[in-house]
Amino acid sequence: MVGPRKEFEADEIIARLMLPMVNEIARCLEENIVASPAEADMALIMGIGFPPFRGGACRYVDQVGIGNYVALCDKYAHLGKAYEAPQLLRDMAAANKKFFG
Protein backbone atom coordinates (compact mmCIF):
# COMPACT_ATOMS: atom_id res chain seq x y z
CA MET A 1 0.00 0.00 0.00
CA VAL A 2 1.29 3.43 -0.92
CA GLY A 3 0.85 6.35 1.44
CA PRO A 4 -0.36 9.77 0.44
CA ARG A 5 1.90 11.94 -1.70
CA LYS A 6 4.08 14.31 0.30
CA GLU A 7 6.11 17.30 -0.79
CA PHE A 8 9.54 17.65 0.82
CA GLU A 9 11.43 20.88 1.43
CA ALA A 10 15.02 20.99 0.18
CA ASP A 11 16.39 21.00 3.75
CA GLU A 12 14.49 17.81 4.59
CA ILE A 13 15.81 16.06 1.48
CA ILE A 14 19.36 17.06 2.39
CA ALA A 15 18.90 15.84 5.98
CA ARG A 16 17.43 12.50 4.90
CA LEU A 17 20.43 11.91 2.64
CA MET A 18 23.20 13.28 4.85
CA LEU A 19 22.23 11.86 8.24
CA PRO A 20 22.73 8.16 7.43
CA MET A 21 26.05 8.86 5.68
CA VAL A 22 27.41 11.07 8.47
CA ASN A 23 26.23 8.67 11.15
CA GLU A 24 28.02 5.79 9.44
CA ILE A 25 31.20 7.88 9.22
CA ALA A 26 30.89 8.57 12.97
CA ARG A 27 30.49 4.84 13.63
CA CYS A 28 33.62 4.18 11.54
CA LEU A 29 35.51 6.72 13.67
CA GLU A 30 34.16 5.15 16.91
CA GLU A 31 35.33 1.70 15.82
CA ASN A 32 38.72 2.96 14.54
CA ILE A 33 37.93 1.81 11.01
CA VAL A 34 38.91 5.30 9.90
CA ALA A 35 41.83 7.01 11.63
CA SER A 36 40.66 10.62 11.50
CA PRO A 37 37.87 12.94 10.36
CA ALA A 38 40.18 14.29 7.65
CA GLU A 39 40.75 10.76 6.32
CA ALA A 40 36.99 10.10 6.31
CA ASP A 41 36.26 13.33 4.45
CA MET A 42 39.00 12.66 1.90
CA ALA A 43 37.62 9.15 1.32
CA LEU A 44 34.20 10.62 0.57
CA ILE A 45 35.62 13.20 -1.80
CA MET A 46 37.98 10.85 -3.64
CA GLY A 47 35.92 7.66 -3.31
CA ILE A 48 32.29 8.59 -3.97
CA GLY A 49 32.65 12.02 -5.50
CA PHE A 50 31.39 14.04 -2.54
CA PRO A 51 31.57 17.70 -3.66
CA PRO A 52 35.07 18.92 -2.69
CA PHE A 53 33.83 22.45 -2.02
CA ARG A 54 31.57 20.99 0.72
CA GLY A 55 34.57 19.46 2.47
CA GLY A 56 33.07 16.10 3.48
CA ALA A 57 30.71 14.69 6.08
CA CYS A 58 32.70 15.79 9.13
CA ARG A 59 33.08 19.29 7.77
CA TYR A 60 29.29 19.31 7.19
CA VAL A 61 28.68 18.54 10.88
CA ASP A 62 31.04 21.32 11.92
CA GLN A 63 29.22 23.77 9.64
CA VAL A 64 25.75 22.77 10.86
CA GLY A 65 26.90 22.71 14.48
CA ILE A 66 27.15 19.49 16.46
CA GLY A 67 24.19 20.34 18.72
CA ASN A 68 22.03 21.17 15.72
CA TYR A 69 23.15 18.00 13.99
CA VAL A 70 22.23 15.75 16.94
CA ALA A 71 18.86 17.52 17.21
CA LEU A 72 18.30 16.78 13.51
CA CYS A 73 19.11 13.11 14.15
CA ASP A 74 16.59 13.06 16.99
CA LYS A 75 13.98 14.63 14.71
CA TYR A 76 14.39 11.86 12.11
CA ALA A 77 15.19 8.94 14.45
CA HIS A 78 11.69 7.54 13.83
CA LEU A 79 12.88 6.65 10.30
CA GLY A 80 15.24 3.97 11.63
CA LYS A 81 18.60 3.21 13.20
CA ALA A 82 20.52 4.85 10.36
CA TYR A 83 19.14 8.20 11.54
CA GLU A 84 20.02 7.77 15.23
CA ALA A 85 23.05 9.81 16.31
CA PRO A 86 25.97 7.57 17.37
CA GLN A 87 27.37 8.02 20.87
CA LEU A 88 30.47 9.76 19.50
CA LEU A 89 28.32 12.59 18.15
CA ARG A 90 26.25 12.82 21.34
CA ASP A 91 29.46 13.03 23.39
CA MET A 92 30.84 15.70 21.06
CA ALA A 93 27.60 17.69 21.38
CA ALA A 94 27.70 17.47 25.19
CA ALA A 95 31.29 18.79 25.16
CA ASN A 96 30.56 21.28 22.33
CA LYS A 97 33.43 19.81 20.30
CA LYS A 98 34.09 19.98 16.57
CA PHE A 99 35.80 17.61 14.20
CA PHE A 100 38.14 20.36 12.93
CA GLY A 101 39.59 23.49 14.46
C-alpha positions as CSV (number, residue, x, y, z in Angstrom):
1,M,0.0,0.0,0.0
2,V,1.3,3.4,-0.9
3,G,0.8,6.4,1.4
4,P,-0.4,9.8,0.4
5,R,1.9,11.9,-1.7
6,K,4.1,14.3,0.3
7,E,6.1,17.3,-0.8
8,F,9.5,17.6,0.8
9,E,11.4,20.9,1.4
10,A,15.0,21.0,0.2
11,D,16.4,21.0,3.8
12,E,14.5,17.8,4.6
13,I,15.8,16.1,1.5
14,I,19.4,17.1,2.4
15,A,18.9,15.8,6.0
16,R,17.4,12.5,4.9
17,L,20.4,11.9,2.6
18,M,23.2,13.3,4.9
19,L,22.2,11.9,8.2
20,P,22.7,8.2,7.4
21,M,26.0,8.9,5.7
22,V,27.4,11.1,8.5
23,N,26.2,8.7,11.2
24,E,28.0,5.8,9.4
25,I,31.2,7.9,9.2
26,A,30.9,8.6,13.0
27,R,30.5,4.8,13.6
28,C,33.6,4.2,11.5
29,L,35.5,6.7,13.7
30,E,34.2,5.1,16.9
31,E,35.3,1.7,15.8
32,N,38.7,3.0,14.5
33,I,37.9,1.8,11.0
34,V,38.9,5.3,9.9
35,A,41.8,7.0,11.6
36,S,40.7,10.6,11.5
37,P,37.9,12.9,10.4
38,A,40.2,14.3,7.6
39,E,40.8,10.8,6.3
40,A,37.0,10.1,6.3
41,D,36.3,13.3,4.4
42,M,39.0,12.7,1.9
43,A,37.6,9.1,1.3
44,L,34.2,10.6,0.6
45,I,35.6,13.2,-1.8
46,M,38.0,10.8,-3.6
47,G,35.9,7.7,-3.3
48,I,32.3,8.6,-4.0
49,G,32.6,12.0,-5.5
50,F,31.4,14.0,-2.5
51,P,31.6,17.7,-3.7
52,P,35.1,18.9,-2.7
53,F,33.8,22.5,-2.0
54,R,31.6,21.0,0.7
55,G,34.6,19.5,2.5
56,G,33.1,16.1,3.5
57,A,30.7,14.7,6.1
58,C,32.7,15.8,9.1
59,R,33.1,19.3,7.8
60,Y,29.3,19.3,7.2
61,V,28.7,18.5,10.9
62,D,31.0,21.3,11.9
63,Q,29.2,23.8,9.6
64,V,25.8,22.8,10.9
65,G,26.9,22.7,14.5
66,I,27.2,19.5,16.5
67,G,24.2,20.3,18.7
68,N,22.0,21.2,15.7
69,Y,23.1,18.0,14.0
70,V,22.2,15.7,16.9
71,A,18.9,17.5,17.2
72,L,18.3,16.8,13.5
73,C,19.1,13.1,14.1
74,D,16.6,13.1,17.0
75,K,14.0,14.6,14.7
76,Y,14.4,11.9,12.1
77,A,15.2,8.9,14.4
78,H,11.7,7.5,13.8
79,L,12.9,6.7,10.3
80,G,15.2,4.0,11.6
81,K,18.6,3.2,13.2
82,A,20.5,4.8,10.4
83,Y,19.1,8.2,11.5
84,E,20.0,7.8,15.2
85,A,23.0,9.8,16.3
86,P,26.0,7.6,17.4
87,Q,27.4,8.0,20.9
88,L,30.5,9.8,19.5
89,L,28.3,12.6,18.1
90,R,26.3,12.8,21.3
91,D,29.5,13.0,23.4
92,M,30.8,15.7,21.1
93,A,27.6,17.7,21.4
94,A,27.7,17.5,25.2
95,A,31.3,18.8,25.2
96,N,30.6,21.3,22.3
97,K,33.4,19.8,20.3
98,K,34.1,20.0,16.6
99,F,35.8,17.6,14.2
100,F,38.1,20.4,12.9
101,G,39.6,23.5,14.5
